[in-house]
């Protein structure tokens, strides 16, 4: 089991649920290592048997995403399930304060970013830099994760089934907001665009 974005909220609840339901080996990743350690503690509280791998990853960095998948494969031999939930909301200003360096997505040049990922602006007031940053986390990051996972799963033998039917080589779940399929008042236009992309990406995969 390979999971992305698990230091809090929905991601943490999903990781704990997999442990509770008996998944024996679970890899979790995020930029927030402290949050991952806390999630691991909660997972161990509900399962004495689950092996948990924590891996600090910046979703903007292609090499880090690839290394995460390969680390899980090196440890356990395959990836049977993957849940991709890393993302940021355009109006999510409460817990995304950061100071970090973003490089390869921004024309190969390292850019020091200090402050809040995302904004609470309408599309007409959003800077191109902020648009690219959020889009590269929400859409490109989902694609990078799915690509790495799918590449590995295609190499694997199908899983056994309880009734003899041909099993699959793995399952991938991409999580996006309901704004990808419905609208609501005061929702930012940019948010709709990113979530629609994630929904369509999953359909195409």
Protein Blocks (a to p, Z undefined) as FASTA:
>chain_A
ZZehilgcjllmmmmmmmmnopabdcdddfblmlmmmmmmmmmmmockbccddddddfkl
mklmmmmmmmmmmmnopafbdcdfbdcdfklmklmgccdddfklngoiacddedjeddfb
dfklpcfklmmmmmmmmmmmmmmmmmmmmmmmmmpccdddfkopacdfbdcdddddfklm
bccehiafklmmmmmmmmmmmmmZZ
